[in-house]
Amino acid sequence: MATSSPSTPTTHADHLRRTMLEVRQKLFSLYSALIVAEQLTYEHVHGRVDSTNELLQLVLNDPWFTWLCPVLDLLLRIDQLLGDDAFDITYENVEHLVAEVRTLTRPSIEGDGFERAYYEALHRAPDVVLAHFQVTRALMVKAA
């Protein structure tokens, strides 16, 4: 019995890490789909974005893309948890971040800021709908 005890925390930590990696991957796919959807809308109004570098500068600096910041912020915090040995991947950390992903991915026609813009993106971009479904599915599996 003493031999199974040391492997249990590692197995639990590995499970938590896998959970966060999957949630992060799905959230990153959603973020990418949102950027593409916003790029298309931006280009319809302002003209073509000529390069990846120009798009990156727009995403980071143009008010048009500001509403996407909460997704990037959450991705960066997940990356910090996964990549920094100073942080333990605990059940509480994972639950907190998963709850934030759940809250963030709730669109609302009546909401302000992110909720409303997310709602609109879901209604104009099929790839955003698919990525949203993948995030939601990963969160459901996580809850099961």
DRENDO-1510 file (C-alpha; in Angstrom, 1 decimal, always signed):
<recs>
REC; n; res; u; v; w
REC; 1; MET; +0.0; +0.0; +0.0 .
REC; 2; ALA; +2.9; +2.4; +0.6 .
REC; 3; THR; +3.9; +2.1; -3.0 .
REC; 4; SER; +0.6; +3.4; -4.3 .
REC; 5; SER; +0.6; +6.4; -2.1 .
REC; 6; PRO; +3.4; +8.3; -3.8 .
REC; 7; SER; +1.9; +7.6; -7.3 .
REC; 8; THR; -1.5; +8.9; -6.3 .
REC; 9; PRO; -0.6; +12.6; -6.0 .
REC; 10; THR; +1.3; +12.4; -9.3 .
REC; 11; THR; -1.6; +10.8; -11.0 .
REC; 12; HIS; -4.0; +13.4; -9.6 .
REC; 13; ALA; -1.6; +16.2; -10.6 .
REC; 14; ASP; -1.3; +14.7; -14.0 .
REC; 15; HIS; -5.0; +14.5; -14.4 .
REC; 16; LEU; -5.3; +18.2; -13.3 .
REC; 17; ARG; -2.6; +19.2; -15.8 .
REC; 18; ARG; -4.3; +17.2; -18.6 .
REC; 19; THR; -7.6; +18.9; -17.8 .
REC; 20; MET; -6.0; +22.4; -17.9 .
REC; 21; LEU; -4.1; +21.6; -21.1 .
REC; 22; GLU; -7.4; +20.5; -22.8 .
REC; 23; VAL; -9.3; +23.5; -21.6 .
REC; 24; ARG; -6.4; +25.8; -22.7 .
REC; 25; GLN; -6.3; +24.2; -26.1 .
REC; 26; LYS; -10.0; +24.6; -26.7 .
REC; 27; LEU; -10.0; +28.2; -25.4 .
REC; 28; PHE; -7.0; +29.0; -27.6 .
REC; 29; SER; -9.0; +27.6; -30.6 .
REC; 30; LEU; -11.9; +29.8; -29.6 .
REC; 31; TYR; -9.6; +32.9; -29.3 .
REC; 32; SER; -8.2; +32.2; -32.7 .
REC; 33; ALA; -11.7; +31.9; -34.2 .
REC; 34; LEU; -12.7; +35.1; -32.6 .
REC; 35; ILE; -9.7; +36.9; -34.0 .
REC; 36; VAL; -10.5; +35.7; -37.5 .
REC; 37; ALA; -14.1; +36.7; -37.1 .
REC; 38; GLU; -13.2; +40.1; -35.9 .
REC; 39; GLN; -10.6; +40.5; -38.7 .
REC; 40; LEU; -13.3; +39.8; -41.3 .
REC; 41; THR; -15.6; +42.4; -39.8 .
REC; 42; TYR; -12.8; +44.9; -39.4 .
REC; 43; GLU; -11.8; +44.4; -43.0 .
REC; 44; HIS; -15.3; +45.0; -44.1 .
REC; 45; VAL; -15.3; +48.4; -42.5 .
REC; 46; HIS; -11.7; +49.5; -42.7 .
REC; 47; GLY; -10.2; +47.6; -45.6 .
REC; 48; ARG; -7.8; +44.6; -45.9 .
REC; 49; VAL; -5.3; +43.7; -43.2 .
REC; 50; ASP; -2.2; +43.0; -45.3 .
REC; 51; SER; +0.0; +40.9; -43.0 .
REC; 52; THR; +0.0; +38.8; -39.8 .
REC; 53; ASN; +2.2; +41.5; -38.2 .
REC; 54; GLU; -0.4; +44.1; -39.0 .
REC; 55; LEU; -3.2; +41.9; -37.5 .
REC; 56; LEU; -1.1; +41.3; -34.4 .
REC; 57; GLN; -0.7; +45.0; -33.9 .
REC; 58; LEU; -4.4; +45.6; -34.4 .
REC; 59; VAL; -5.3; +42.8; -31.9 .
REC; 60; LEU; -2.9; +44.3; -29.3 .
REC; 61; ASN; -3.5; +48.0; -29.9 .
REC; 62; ASP; -6.7; +48.8; -31.8 .
REC; 63; PRO; -9.9; +49.5; -29.7 .
REC; 64; TRP; -11.8; +47.4; -32.3 .
REC; 65; PHE; -10.2; +44.2; -30.8 .
REC; 66; THR; -10.2; +45.3; -27.1 .
REC; 67; TRP; -13.2; +43.1; -26.2 .
REC; 68; LEU; -11.0; +40.0; -26.8 .
REC; 69; CYS; -8.6; +40.9; -24.0 .
REC; 70; PRO; -10.4; +38.9; -21.3 .
REC; 71; VAL; -9.8; +35.7; -23.3 .
REC; 72; LEU; -6.1; +36.5; -23.8 .
REC; 73; ASP; -5.8; +37.3; -20.1 .
REC; 74; LEU; -7.3; +34.0; -19.1 .
REC; 75; LEU; -5.1; +32.1; -21.6 .
REC; 76; LEU; -2.0; +33.8; -20.1 .
REC; 77; ARG; -3.0; +32.9; -16.6 .
REC; 78; ILE; -3.6; +29.3; -17.6 .
REC; 79; ASP; -0.2; +29.3; -19.3 .
REC; 80; GLN; +1.4; +30.7; -16.1 .
REC; 81; LEU; -0.2; +27.9; -14.1 .
REC; 82; LEU; +1.0; +25.2; -16.5 .
REC; 83; GLY; +4.5; +26.6; -17.1 .
REC; 84; ASP; +5.7; +28.1; -13.8 .
REC; 85; ASP; +7.0; +25.6; -11.3 .
REC; 86; ALA; +6.3; +28.2; -8.5 .
REC; 87; PHE; +2.6; +27.4; -8.9 .
REC; 88; ASP; +1.1; +24.1; -7.9 .
REC; 89; ILE; -1.6; +22.8; -10.0 .
REC; 90; THR; -4.2; +22.2; -7.4 .
REC; 91; TYR; -7.8; +21.2; -7.6 .
REC; 92; GLU; -8.8; +24.7; -6.4 .
REC; 93; ASN; -6.7; +26.4; -9.0 .
REC; 94; VAL; -8.1; +24.3; -11.8 .
REC; 95; GLU; -11.7; +24.7; -10.5 .
REC; 96; HIS; -11.2; +28.5; -10.3 .
REC; 97; LEU; -9.9; +28.8; -13.9 .
REC; 98; VAL; -12.5; +26.4; -15.3 .
REC; 99; ALA; -15.2; +28.5; -13.6 .
REC; 100; GLU; -13.7; +31.6; -15.2 .
REC; 101; VAL; -13.8; +29.9; -18.6 .
REC; 102; ARG; -17.5; +29.0; -18.0 .
REC; 103; THR; -18.4; +32.5; -17.0 .
REC; 104; LEU; -16.5; +34.1; -19.9 .
REC; 105; THR; -18.0; +31.8; -22.5 .
REC; 106; ARG; -21.6; +32.8; -21.7 .
REC; 107; PRO; -22.8; +35.1; -24.4 .
REC; 108; SER; -25.6; +37.6; -23.7 .
REC; 109; ILE; -27.6; +39.8; -26.0 .
REC; 110; GLU; -28.3; +42.0; -23.0 .
REC; 111; GLY; -24.8; +42.0; -21.7 .
REC; 112; ASP; -22.2; +44.7; -22.1 .
REC; 113; GLY; -18.7; +44.5; -23.4 .
REC; 114; PHE; -17.4; +41.0; -23.9 .
REC; 115; GLU; -20.8; +39.2; -23.3 .
REC; 116; ARG; -22.5; +41.2; -26.0 .
REC; 117; ALA; -19.6; +41.1; -28.5 .
REC; 118; TYR; -19.2; +37.4; -28.0 .
REC; 119; TYR; -23.0; +36.9; -28.6 .
REC; 120; GLU; -22.6; +38.8; -31.9 .
REC; 121; ALA; -19.5; +36.9; -33.0 .
REC; 122; LEU; -21.4; +33.6; -32.4 .
REC; 123; HIS; -24.2; +34.8; -34.6 .
REC; 124; ARG; -22.0; +35.8; -37.5 .
REC; 125; ALA; -19.2; +33.3; -37.6 .
REC; 126; PRO; -19.7; +29.5; -37.8 .
REC; 127; ASP; -16.1; +28.8; -36.8 .
REC; 128; VAL; -16.8; +30.7; -33.5 .
REC; 129; VAL; -19.9; +28.5; -32.9 .
REC; 130; LEU; -17.8; +25.3; -33.5 .
REC; 131; ALA; -15.0; +26.5; -31.2 .
REC; 132; HIS; -17.6; +27.6; -28.6 .
REC; 133; PHE; -19.1; +24.1; -28.7 .
REC; 134; GLN; -15.7; +22.5; -28.2 .
REC; 135; VAL; -15.0; +24.7; -25.2 .
REC; 136; THR; -18.4; +23.9; -23.7 .
REC; 137; ARG; -17.9; +20.2; -24.4 .
REC; 138; ALA; -14.5; +20.2; -22.7 .
REC; 139; LEU; -16.0; +21.9; -19.7 .
REC; 140; MET; -18.9; +19.4; -19.5 .
REC; 141; VAL; -16.4; +16.5; -19.6 .
REC; 142; LYS; -14.4; +18.2; -16.9 .
REC; 143; ALA; -17.6; +18.5; -14.7 .
REC; 144; ALA; -18.5; +14.8; -15.2 .
</recs>
